[in-house]
Amino acid sequence: MNYSTRRDFISNIGKGMLIATVGSALANDLGISSAWANEGPNGLTFGKLEPLVQRMQEMPADKLQGFLVSSWRNDGLGLRDMVAAAALANARKFGGEDYVGFHVIMALTPAYEVSRELDRAHQPLPILKVLYRNTDNILKNGGRRNEVLQPVQAARGAVSAELLREAIRARNMDQAEATFAAQAQGSADGAFNQLLLSIQDDVDVHRVVLAHRAWSLLDFVGEDQAHTMLRESVRYCVDKERSRSNRGRPEPEIRTVLPKLLDEYHLLDKSLGNRRPDDAWIDGLCQTIFNSPRREAAAAVASALADGIAAEDVGEAISLAANQLELRDRASRVHGACAGVHGSDSAHAWRSIARVSNHRNKVSSLIVGAYHISQAGKYSAAPYPLARHSEGLTSKDPSELVRLAEQAIRQNDQAGACAAISRYGELGHPPDAAFGLLRRFAISEDGRLHGEKYYVTVREEFAATRPAFRWRHLVGLARATASGYGYTADDRPGFRAPGYQDACRLLQIKA
C-alpha cells in the first residue's frame, strides 16, 4: 500500500467505515473501493482497521513509528486503534504459534495500561515500543506471506467444551478449529468459557497468559473479533499437545487432579462463600501453596473454597505464593523468562480469569493456579531483601530512597534495589513515586519481552493485595528491574529496548 499522505491513509479508514455502514454493493455503486493490496479473495480482513493492519505487516518498523506519531499528532489516530490493529496483524500472521508473536499479544494491553499512567506527551511511548517489536518480528517472518490465520468453516451439529478439548488432545488442528469456530458463533463470553476447559488442561505460563490477554484485547478489537483473538489459544494448545506427544512426555497430571478435587469437595454443586480470613490465614495458605507438592497445593485451595473462603482471598494467597519465587530465587538473572516473573504473570492470569468466568471455571482456575505455582520447597532460600542488604540503609526520606533504588537498578544491584523499595514501603510512603521509577524502566528496557506485562501484573496485584503484604510485589518488581537493566533479550549489555530511543526522538521527549 502506497499512500501519498497521512490524510490519504485516514481517508481509507473512513472509506472502510462507510463500506461497513452502507454495504459493499452500495459502496461500489458510489464508487468507493474496498480493495486493498495483497488482499486475497478468501483471506481474513478487518474492516475499517484493515489499512492500518496492513501497514503493521508491511512497513519497516522504524518508518512505522514515524507514521504513527505523525498520524496520532496530526490526524487524530488513537492509541486504542494502534493497539487493535497491532493485535489483529499479529493474530493473522502468527495465530499464536510464534514465540515473539504471542509475547507481543501478551504485552499489548499492558502497554496501553502503562500509557494511561503518563502525561499526553509520553502516552504513545510504551505502545510504540511494543508495536516496533511486533512489526519487526512480522517482517522478519515474511510480512504478509504465509499468514497462519485463514477463514475456517464452523463444525455442524452440537459442540461443547469437552469436544474442543478432545480435538486438542487428539492433536487435530482442523477439528479443533472447526469446533471452536462453531462455539464462537455465540457470545464472546460463552466462547471464552468453552475455551477455558482446554486452558486448564495443562500448566504453562504462555497457555494461560495468552488466553487472558487475548480476552482483554476484545476491549480494543471488539467482541466481533473474539474468534480471531481466542482461536490463537486453540492453535497454541494443539501445537503444545503435538510437541508433548512428539517428545514422548506423559499426559499432564492436572488432567486427573482437577476433576478428582472438583468431585471430592463438591465444588460444582455448591455456591461459593464470602468468608474473609485474617492476614495470618492468607500468609499460611500462601506458604502451603509455595512449599507443598502440587497435588497438596491444589487440594488446599479446593478445601478453602469448599469451606466458604472468598475466591478473591484464595486468589490473593496464590498471587503471594508466586511472588515468593521472585524474592527467593538465587539465579543471577531474574527478569523475563524466569520462575518469578513467569509465576507471577501466571498467577495473575489465573486470578483474573477466575473473576470473569462462570462458576466451574472460577473454581477450576484457582485450583489449577495453585497447582501451577507450587514448588514443593524447591526455593528454600530466605526472601529478598536479606538483613545484610538493608544494613546502613537508614534514610527515611522518600526521595532519597527512590534515588538509591534507581542507583541500584542502574548498577544491576538487585539486592540494593529490593532493600531501598522495601524500606520505602515499610515507612508508609505513597507508592506512586516507587511505581513511577519502576515504570520508566519497564518502558525503556527490553526485559526479555516481559517488562510491561510484569509491571502491570505487579500494579494490579498490589492494588488487590491487603496492606500487610502488598509491598512484596513491588520489591519483586524492583529486583526484576535491576536484573534486566541495560540487557537485550539475548543478554547483550548496554542497550535500551529496540525502537525506544527513536520513539523518544519522534515524540520529542527525553530518552
HELIX and SHEET records of a PDB file:
HELIX    1   1 ARG A    6  VAL A   22  1                                  17    
HELIX    2   2 SER A   24  ASP A   29  1                                   6    
HELIX    3   3 GLY A   47  LEU A   49  5                                   3    
HELIX    4   4 GLU A   50  GLU A   58  1                                   9    
HELIX    5   5 ALA A   61  ASN A   74  1                                  14    
HELIX    6   6 LEU A   79  PHE A   94  1                                  16    
HELIX    7   7 TYR A   99  SER A  115  1                                  17    
HELIX    8   8 ARG A  120  HIS A  122  5                                   3    
HELIX    9   9 PRO A  124  LYS A  140  1                                  17    
HELIX   10  10 ALA A  161  ARG A  169  1                                   9    
HELIX   11  11 MET A  173  GLN A  183  1                                  11    
HELIX   12  12 ALA A  188  ILE A  199  1                                  12    
HELIX   13  13 VAL A  205  SER A  216  1                                  12    
HELIX   14  14 LEU A  218  VAL A  221  1                                   4    
HELIX   15  15 GLU A  223  GLN A  225  5                                   3    
HELIX   16  16 ALA A  226  ASN A  246  1                                  21    
HELIX   17  17 ILE A  254  GLU A  264  1                                  11    
HELIX   18  18 ASP A  279  ASN A  291  1                                  13    
HELIX   19  19 ARG A  294  ALA A  306  1                                  13    
HELIX   20  20 ALA A  311  ARG A  328  1                                  18    
HELIX   21  21 ALA A  339  VAL A  356  1                                  18    
HELIX   22  22 HIS A  359  ILE A  373  1                                  15    
HELIX   23  23 ALA A  387  SER A  390  1                                   4    
HELIX   24  24 PRO A  398  ARG A  410  1                                  13    
HELIX   25  25 GLN A  414  GLU A  426  1                                  13    
HELIX   26  26 ASP A  432  SER A  444  1                                  13    
HELIX   27  27 GLY A  447  LEU A  449  5                                   3    
HELIX   28  28 GLY A  451  ALA A  463  1                                  13    
HELIX   29  29 TRP A  471  GLY A  484  1                                  14    
HELIX   30  30 TYR A  500  LEU A  507  1                                   8    
END                                                                             
